[in-house]
């Protein structure tokens, strides 16, 4: 059975708090100035927690703020769940740190080579950025509004998308399509990667790699290709006892020199 993630918890809290509890949550977050009050009034609990995460308030392995907020609104059940998930994340971090240390001792290990940055194409204007939207939606649709903010969308634009589309995946796809249509060639893969990294979605950003492009032949290679591998043979010596010569294709000056030496 898959372990519950922090995002599963955020969604569960959002679906189960009553109106009074949601109001109290907004009040506590606003009173501590964790988020601007003007934004809080339209946010549900899930959006509040995701925004706090974007602000660096909920780092991996540390959900103490969620625990405190849940205790303040007397939802100890969610406070306990937040503690459990934080411990789960901290354990995963320690295992990753231990694995990274082992890889440093083996510089040529496959695990380390897999983390080396891969080169992308120089001219990103030729890359169809929309072909990567599926990966972005799969990996980061839960943070679509944060991604939209990094891509230049205004709060009103984000609110309109949220109103028009019922689920996170559709909102994310619509936002990405609008971004591409609005910015045209400036909507590059690198801009999208940077935005994902800025909302702590490095794993999704790493998956957006340029497809390999076929190597184009140079003009010299194309001109030389018909001659490659063709054997040239010296004319028959008509029984004069001299040795026949068989060579690979070469230029006329070299061929004349060989023939003069043989003759």
C-alpha positions in Angstrom: 0.0 0.0 0.0 1.4 3.4 -1.0 2.4 5.7 1.9 0.3 8.9 2.4 2.1 12.0 1.2 1.8 15.5 2.5 -0.3 16.5 -0.5 -2.8 13.7 0.3 -3.0 15.1 3.9 -3.5 18.7 2.6 -6.4 17.4 0.4 -7.9 15.4 3.2 -7.8 18.4 5.6 -9.4 20.6 2.9 -12.2 18.1 2.4 -13.0 17.5 6.0 -12.8 20.8 7.8 -16.1 22.6 8.4 -16.7 26.3 7.7 -15.8 27.4 11.2 -12.6 25.4 11.2 -11.6 26.8 7.8 -12.3 30.4 9.0 -10.2 29.8 12.2 -7.4 28.4 10.1 -7.3 31.5 7.9 -7.5 33.7 11.0 -4.4 32.0 12.6 -2.4 32.1 9.4 -3.3 35.8 8.8 -2.5 36.8 12.4 0.9 35.3 12.2 1.4 37.1 8.9 2.4 33.8 7.2 0.5 34.8 4.1 -1.1 38.1 2.9 -4.6 38.6 4.3 -6.0 39.7 0.9 -5.1 36.3 -0.6 -6.4 34.1 2.3 -10.0 35.0 2.0 -10.4 33.0 -1.3 -8.1 30.1 -0.3 -9.2 26.7 0.9 -6.9 24.8 3.4 -5.2 22.8 0.7 -4.2 26.0 -1.2 -3.0 27.6 2.1 -0.7 24.7 2.8 0.7 24.6 -0.7 1.3 28.3 -0.6 3.1 28.0 2.7 5.2 25.3 1.2 6.1 27.6 -1.7 7.1 30.3 0.9 9.5 27.8 2.5 7.4 27.4 5.6 6.9 23.6 5.2 10.2 22.0 4.2 10.6 18.3 3.6 10.6 16.5 6.9 9.2 19.5 8.8 5.4 19.8 9.1 5.5 21.4 12.6 3.5 24.4 11.4 0.7 22.2 10.1 0.7 20.4 13.5 0.5 23.7 15.4 -2.4 25.0 13.2 -4.3 21.8 13.5 -4.0 21.9 17.3 -5.2 25.5 17.4 -8.4 24.5 15.6 -8.7 21.4 17.8 -8.2 18.9 15.0 -5.7 16.6 16.9 -6.4 13.8 14.4 -4.8 15.8 11.6 -2.0 17.0 13.9 -1.0 13.4 14.6 -1.2 12.5 10.9 1.1 15.5 10.1 3.6 14.3 12.6 3.6 10.8 11.1 4.1 12.1 7.6 6.9 14.4 8.7 8.7 11.5 10.3 8.2 9.4 7.1 9.8 12.3 5.0 12.7 12.7 7.4 13.4 9.0 7.2 13.4 9.1 3.4 15.8 12.1 3.5 18.3 10.2 5.7 18.2 7.2 3.3 18.8 9.5 0.3 21.7 11.2 2.1 23.3 7.9 2.9 22.8 6.8 -0.7 24.4 10.0 -2.0 27.4 9.5 0.3 28.0 6.0 -1.1 27.8 7.3 -4.6 30.5 9.9 -3.9 32.9 7.1 -3.0 32.2 5.5 -6.3 32.5 8.3 -8.9 31.9 6.1 -11.9 28.8 4.4 -10.4 25.6 4.3 -12.6 23.6 6.0 -9.8 25.9 9.0 -9.8 26.1 9.2 -13.6 22.3 9.2 -13.8 22.3 12.5 -11.8 24.7 14.3 -14.0 23.0 17.1 -15.9 22.2 16.2 -19.5 22.9 18.6 -22.3 19.9 20.2 -23.9 19.6 21.5 -27.4 21.2 24.9 -28.0 18.2 26.4 -29.9 15.2 25.9 -27.7 13.0 27.9 -30.1 12.8 24.7 -32.2 11.5 22.6 -29.3 7.7 22.2 -29.0 7.3 23.0 -25.3 3.7 21.7 -25.4 4.9 18.2 -25.9 6.2 18.3 -22.3 2.9 19.5 -20.7 1.8 16.0 -20.0 4.8 15.4 -17.7 4.3 18.7 -16.0 0.6 17.9 -15.3 1.5 14.5 -14.0 4.2 15.7 -11.7 3.1 19.2 -10.6 -0.6 19.8 -11.2 -1.1 20.0 -7.4 1.1 23.1 -7.5 -0.4 24.5 -10.7 -1.3 27.9 -9.2 2.2 28.3 -7.8 3.6 27.4 -11.2 1.2 29.9 -12.8 2.5 32.6 -10.5 6.1 31.9 -11.5 5.1 32.0 -15.2 3.7 35.5 -14.9 -0.1 34.9 -14.3 -1.9 37.5 -12.2 -4.1 36.5 -9.2 -7.2 37.3 -11.2 -6.1 35.1 -14.1 -5.4 32.3 -11.7 -8.8 32.8 -10.1 -10.6 32.7 -13.4 -8.9 29.4 -14.4 -9.8 27.9 -11.0 -13.5 29.0 -11.5 -13.7 27.7 -15.1 -12.1 24.2 -14.6 -13.2 21.7 -12.0 -10.0 19.7 -11.3 -6.2 20.4 -10.8 -5.1 18.6 -14.0 -7.4 20.6 -16.3 -6.5 23.8 -14.6 -2.8 23.0 -15.1 -3.2 22.2 -18.7 -5.3 25.3 -19.4 -2.8 27.5 -17.6 0.1 26.0 -19.6 -1.7 26.4 -22.9 -2.5 30.0 -22.2 1.1 30.7 -21.2 2.4 29.2 -24.5 -0.2 31.0 -26.6 0.6 34.3 -24.8 4.4 34.3 -25.0 4.9 32.3 -28.2 8.7 31.7 -28.8 9.5 33.1 -25.4 7.6 30.2 -23.8 10.7 28.0 -23.8 11.4 24.7 -22.2 14.1 26.4 -20.0 11.6 29.0 -18.7 9.3 26.2 -17.8 12.1 24.2 -16.0 13.2 27.3 -14.0 9.6 27.9 -12.9 9.3 24.3 -11.7 12.5 24.5 -9.8 11.4 27.8 -8.1 8.4 25.9 -6.7 10.5 23.0 -5.5 9.5 20.7 -8.3 13.0 19.7 -9.3 12.2 16.1 -10.0 9.6 17.1 -12.6 12.0 19.7 -14.1 14.6 17.0 -14.4 12.2 14.9 -16.5 11.8 17.6 -19.1 14.8 16.8 -21.3 15.1 17.8 -25.0 14.6 14.9 -27.4 17.8 13.9 -29.2 18.2 15.5 -32.6 19.7 13.6 -35.5 23.2 14.7 -36.5 23.3 16.6 -39.8 26.0 15.7 -42.4 28.4 18.4 -43.5 28.6 19.4 -47.1 32.0 17.7 -47.4 30.6 14.4 -46.0 27.8 14.5 -48.5 30.1 15.1 -51.4 32.5 12.3 -50.3 29.8 9.7 -49.5 29.4 8.4 -53.2 33.1 7.8 -53.4 33.5 6.0 -50.1 34.6 2.4 -50.3 34.8 2.3 -54.1 37.9 0.3 -55.4 40.0 1.7 -58.2 42.1 -0.7 -60.1 45.1 0.0 -62.5 44.6 -0.9 -66.1 45.7 -4.3 -67.3 49.5 -4.5 -68.0 48.9 -6.7 -71.0 51.4 -9.4 -69.9 54.4 -7.1 -69.3 55.1 -8.8 -66.0 54.4 -5.8 -63.8 52.3 -6.1 -60.7 48.7 -4.8 -60.8 47.8 -2.2 -58.3 44.5 -2.0 -56.4 43.9 1.0 -54.1 41.1 2.9 -52.4 39.7 6.0 -54.1 42.1 8.9 -53.9 42.7 12.2 -55.7 44.1 12.4 -59.2 47.6 13.7 -58.2 48.2 10.9 -55.8 47.0 8.3 -58.3 49.4 9.7 -61.0 52.3 9.6 -58.5 51.5 5.9 -57.7 51.3 5.0 -61.4 54.6 6.7 -62.2 56.4 4.8 -59.4 54.9 1.5 -60.6 55.7 2.2 -64.2 
